[in-house]
Amino acid sequence: MSQVLVPLAFPEDFPQNSLMRAAIVITLFSSAYMAENIRGGLQSLHPGQAEAARALGLPGWQTMLFISLPQAIRNVIPPIVGQFISLFKDTSLVYIIGMLDVVEISRAFIQGNPEFLANAKELFIFLALVFWVFTYGMSYVSRRVEQHLGVGER
């Protein structure tokens, strides 16, 4: 997708190496999901919140900035963190466009050095451990933030 659509969307003199294409496509893909998470959080709010802000005389942008968005973001912390974890794991898919990620670099290393062929299992277990540590760390921080903000409590 990035090989075909990105060159069509930008001017000819735009630098279009594989890293730039991957960054653009992953950013667009992730931002669509992030916007949907925020939209869901805004729809989860009771309409009385906006009515109360209008009764106080707040204009629409102040209602959104000071009343609605803080509550909506508090409501969507779990889906946002889930999206970031998914994004972290999806970055290993850039090998589809010809870029090397850590898994593909590991495979190339093993294939280029036959003496490490017996250690392939350990290398992939190490990579799995690295992915697990990062994703567990993100979910742990998310859990702590949720506890601090009282997400899920009424």
FENHURA-V762057 format. One record per pair of residues at least 4 apart in sequence whose C-alpha atoms are under 7 Angstrom apart, sorted by the first residue. I is the first residue (numbers start at 1). J is the second residue. D is the distance in Angstrom with one decimal. If there is no record, write none. Layout:
I/J/D ; I/J/D
//
This chain:
1/5/5.9 ; 2/6/5.3 ; 2/21/5.8 ; 2/22/6.8 ; 2/25/6.2 ; 4/8/6.9 ; 5/9/6.3 ; 6/10/6.5 ; 6/21/6.5 ; 10/14/6.4 ; 16/20/6.0 ; 16/21/6.3 ; 17/21/6.4 ; 18/22/6.1 ; 18/99/6.6 ; 19/23/6.1 ; 20/24/6.2 ; 21/25/6.2 ; 22/26/6.0 ; 22/94/6.6 ; 23/27/5.9 ; 24/28/6.2 ; 25/29/6.0 ; 26/30/5.9 ; 27/31/5.9 ; 28/32/6.3 ; 29/33/6.9 ; 30/34/6.1 ; 31/35/6.0 ; 32/36/6.3 ; 33/37/6.3 ; 34/38/6.3 ; 34/80/6.8 ; 35/39/6.0 ; 36/40/6.1 ; 37/41/6.3 ; 37/76/6.6 ; 37/79/6.7 ; 37/80/6.8 ; 38/42/6.2 ; 38/72/6.8 ; 38/73/6.8 ; 38/76/6.8 ; 39/43/6.2 ; 40/44/6.2 ; 41/45/6.9 ; 41/72/4.4 ; 41/73/6.6 ; 41/75/5.9 ; 41/76/5.6 ; 42/68/6.7 ; 42/72/5.1 ; 45/72/6.9 ; 47/51/6.5 ; 48/52/5.9 ; 49/53/6.4 ; 50/54/6.2 ; 50/63/6.6 ; 51/55/6.1 ; 52/56/6.3 ; 53/57/6.5 ; 53/58/5.5 ; 53/63/6.0 ; 54/58/5.4 ; 54/59/7.0 ; 58/62/6.0 ; 58/63/6.0 ; 59/63/6.2 ; 60/64/6.2 ; 61/65/6.0 ; 62/66/5.6 ; 63/67/5.1 ; 63/68/6.3 ; 64/68/4.8 ; 64/69/5.7 ; 65/69/5.6 ; 66/70/6.6 ; 67/71/6.8 ; 68/72/6.0 ; 69/73/5.9 ; 70/74/6.2 ; 71/75/6.3 ; 72/76/6.3 ; 73/77/6.2 ; 74/151/6.7 ; 75/151/6.8 ; 76/80/6.1 ; 77/81/6.1 ; 78/82/6.1 ; 79/83/6.1 ; 80/84/6.3 ; 81/85/6.2 ; 81/139/7.0 ; 81/142/6.6 ; 82/86/6.1 ; 83/87/6.0 ; 84/88/6.1 ; 85/89/6.4 ; 85/135/5.8 ; 86/90/6.0 ; 87/91/6.3 ; 92/101/5.6 ; 94/99/5.8 ; 94/101/6.7 ; 95/99/4.7 ; 95/100/5.3 ; 95/101/6.3 ; 100/104/5.4 ; 100/105/6.0 ; 101/105/6.1 ; 102/106/6.1 ; 103/107/6.3 ; 104/108/6.1 ; 105/109/6.0 ; 106/110/6.2 ; 107/111/6.1 ; 108/112/5.9 ; 109/113/6.1 ; 110/114/6.4 ; 110/116/5.7 ; 110/117/5.6 ; 110/120/6.6 ; 116/120/6.6 ; 119/123/6.4 ; 120/124/6.3 ; 121/125/6.1 ; 122/126/6.1 ; 123/127/6.3 ; 124/128/6.1 ; 125/129/6.1 ; 126/130/6.2 ; 127/131/6.3 ; 128/132/6.1 ; 129/133/6.0 ; 130/134/6.3 ; 131/135/6.2 ; 132/136/5.8 ; 133/137/5.9 ; 134/138/6.3 ; 135/139/6.2 ; 136/140/6.0 ; 137/141/6.2 ; 138/142/6.2 ; 139/143/6.1 ; 140/144/6.3 ; 141/145/6.2 ; 142/146/6.1 ; 143/147/6.2 ; 144/148/6.1 ; 145/149/6.1 ; 146/150/5.8 ; 146/151/5.0 ; 147/151/6.4
//
